[in-house]
Amino acid sequence: MSRCWSCGEPIAAAVRYHEHCLEQLFGVGQLPDIDIDTARLHTLALAMVGRASISGVQKKLNLRLDDKRCTLQIAVDGAQFLLKPQAGTFPHLPENEWLTQRLAALVGIDVPPCALLELRDGTLAYVVRRFDRTDDLRKLAMEDFCQLAELAPGAKYTASAEQCGKLVRRYASEPLIELLRLYRQFVFAWWVGNGDMHLKNLALLRHDDGRWRLSPAYDQLNTRLVLPDDQQALPVCGKRDNLKTETLRELAERFGIGSKAVERVLREFGEALPAALERVQDAPLPAEMREVYAATLRQRSPA
């Protein structure tokens, strides 16, 4: 089945994007041009942003639309988008991240508009709209969980899921609502095999109404596609691997989430499995990666 390279929903075989998806992501119904190849992107990303994500190899580049809204340009200030090209050490990270974000949306997790883009050299890159910028490029206040915990960035793996819950309870404007959202993200991280959900990949965002809420989910990958024995970055009830459904229920209890809400979340994950497997099968990943991803979802389904 042909699927839109933005939302992941079915689309005509000759078309890669729904017009409304391009409008949501770029503000225009036509795909902007980007006349940069992967090699130059790597050089620019290293010079401007540095190294991030899996073992320090996934690079990010700030972009913005030109005044005519026809071309994506490198942005020093006023960035609207982040672009992640292919990484030489770990293959297919852009496709991996895009698919994982689509699965997150499938189970009710808030994700920013994103898409896959084909660069001039034929390689795929992942582009995502910055959610910490307003339409007029005003920057919203955001504190990642390292900052909230008053820890140095290098200490991003030194906490636990339960400590993350305490940070949300302390700093979120509506703790009970945000704790349920955080819980859903931890269930999702286990389900898809995301071993890189650490303190720098969770954040509270202050909206225009002044309220602090969990930010949209970002930097999500199935890390087991490139690191087969990867474990969870933050322990859940003392466990980094072999989480069971009872472990997830125990985490919810420690978060103070009621049993009805917990069972609803777990049921929604189970019900989403068939659609998730279809998304994986249609994803632009090598067959062996799709098989590993699908096996992870089947084995870890909480239903």
N, C-alpha and C positions, 0 to 999 in steps of 0.2 A: 504494500500500500504506500502511495506517495503521501508524505506529510509535510506540513508547513515547517520551514526551518526556524520559525519563531515560536509559535504556540504548540506545535507538534500535532495539531489536529489534521484530519484528512484534507487533501487538496488535490486539484486537477494535476495530472502527471506532468504537464508542461509548465507548471507554475511552482515557484519555490516558496513564495510568501503570500499570505492573505494581505490585501490592501489595508484592512483595519489593523493588522498586526504591525505593519510598517508605520502607520500613523501613531499607534500607541508607543512604539519604541523611538522613532525619529521625529514624529510630528509632521511627517509628510508621507503620502501614500506611494512613494516611489523610492526604490533602494538607492541610497547615496553612493557615490563613487569613492573608492579608496585605492589610490595609485601607489601602493607601497608593497614590496615583496617581503617575504618572511625574514630573509637575512637582514634587511635594513631595520625591520621591526625589532628584532632581537637587540641590535646595537642601540637603537633609540630607547628601548625599554630599560636596558641596563643603565644607560646614562641618566635617564630621567627619574626612574622609580626605584630601581634596585631589584633584588631577588625576593621571591615570596613563594609560599605554598609548598608543595611536595618537595621535600629535601632541597629547597631553595632553587628550583629550576624553572618554575612557571613565572614568566615575566608579564608585566602589565604596562599598558601604554594609555595615557590620557588622551582623549580625542574630543573634538567638538565639531559641530556643523559650521560650514562657512556661511557668510551672510546671505547667500542665495539658497541655502539649505540643500545644496546639491552634492557637496563633497565633504567627507570626513577628514578633518585636519588634525595634526598633532597640536595639543593644547598645553601650554605652560600654565596659563591661568584660565579660569572659566571652563573647566572640563565638564562635559555633559555625559561622557561615556568612558568605560574602560574596555580596552581590547586586549585579549590574550591570544597570542599566536601559538603555533605548535612548539613543543619543547623537545629538544633533541634527545634528552635522556629518557623521558617517559612519553611514549607515543600516544596520540589521540586524546590528550587532555581537554582540548576545546569541545570535542564531541561528547566526551565523558561528562563534563560539567553541564553542558546544555541538556543532555538527557536526564541527568540527576535533578536539575532544576524543574524540568517538565514533570518528573515523577513527584517532586515535592508539591507542585501545584495540584497534582491529581489527588493528593491526600489532604488538601486543605491548608497547606503552608503558604504563607504570603511570600511571593518571590517578585523581584523587579522584572520589568520587560527585558527580554534578551533574545538573542538569535545567533545562528551560525552565519558567517560571511565567507565567501570564497575570495581569496586574495588573488593578485595578478599571477602568481606562480602556481595557482590551482590548489593550494593548501587551504584548509579550513581554519578559521579563527573564531573565537567566542567574543561577542560584544554584549555589554550589559549597560543599561541606563543607570547612572548614578542616582541612588535614592536619597543621598545626603545633600542634594542640590534641588532647589525649587526651579520652576520654569524660567524665572528671571535670573537664574544662576546664583541666587543667594544661598549661602551654606547653612545647613541645619546643624544644630549641636548634636553630636553623637559621642557616646562613651562606650568603648568596648569593655569586655568583662575584665581584662587585665587592668585597665584604668580604674574601673569601679572597685576592684579588689586592692588597688594601690600596689600593684606588682609591676616589675620591669617586663618588657616584652619577651625577654628570654625565659620568663617563668610561666609562659602560656600553657604548659603541660602539667603544672604542679597542683592544680585544683581537682575538683570532682564535680559530678553532676549535681550532687546535693549542695555544694557550695555555690554553684551557679543559681540554684533555686533561692538560696538565702540572699544573693545579690538582687535578684528580681523582687523578692519580698521587701527588701529594704529601699530600693530606689525607684521601682516602677510606680506610676501614678495609680494604676489599678492592678495591684499585685495578683489577685486571683485570676483575672483574665489573662494576664501575661504569663503566669505560671503554667496555665493550661497550654498556651502557645509554645512555651519552652519545652514542656513535656512532649508535645507532639514532635518537636525537632529532635529530641533525644531518641524517641522511638524510631523516627525516620533515619537518623544516622546509623543506628544499628541495622535497620532493615536493608538499607542499600549498601552497607559496608563502607561507610564514610569514617575512616580512621583519622581524619584531620579536623574534626570539630573541636578546636581548642578555645582558650579564652579570647584570643584575638579574632576568632570567627563567630563571636556572639557579641551583640551590642544592643544598647538602648538608644533610641532616637527621640529627640524632642521635637514634637510637631508644632505647627503654627498655633495650636490652641494651648501650647505650653505644657502639654502632658507628655510624660516619658513612657514610651511603649517599646516593645521588642522590635528591632529593625526587621525589614524583610530578610529572608535567608540568603546568604551569599557564600561563595567559595566552597560549594558542596560538590564532592566527587565520590565515586566508588573507588576508593584507593586500592582495593584489593585487585583491581584490574592490572595494576602495575606493581603492587607490593602484595603478593598472594597471602602472606601471613600477617598482614597489618591488623593491629588491634585498635580498640577505641582510644582516642587521644585522652579522654577524661574518664576515669572509672565510674561505673554506675553501680551503686550499692557495693562498692569494693571490687567490682569485676570489670576487666577490660575485654574479655572474650567470653564466648559461650553463655551469652545472656539468654535467659529463658523468659517466657511470658510472665512467670511469677516474679522475676527480677524487675520487669517493667511495672508490674502492679506495685511492687514494693517501693520503687522510685516515686510513683504517684502518691503513695501514702506519705512518704517523706516530704513531698512537695505540699501536702495538705489538700490534695485534689480528691473530690468525692468519688465513690465507687461507680456511680452511674455515668459520670463524665468519662472516667477511665475506660469502662467497658465500651462506651460509644466510640472512643478514639481507636481502641484495639479492633473493634468490629469494622470500622471504616477502612483500616489498613487491610484486613482480610478480604473485604469486599472489593478493594481496589486491585487485588493481585492479578486477575485476568486482564484488565485493561493495561496494567503496568507491563505485563509480559508482552502484550502486543506492541507497546511503545518500544520496548527493548528490541524486539524482533525487527522492527522497521527502522531502527536507529542507524545512522551512517558510521557504524563501527565495524571492525573486522569480525567475522563469524565467531572466532574463538573468544573474543571479548564479550560478544552478546551472550554466548553460552555461559560464561562465568557470571555475568550480571544476572541473567535469568535464574541460574542455580542459587545465587545468593538470596534473591527475593523469595524463591520457593522455600528454601531452608529456614529463613528467618521470619517468615510470615507469622504474626502473632495469633492468627486464627487457627 
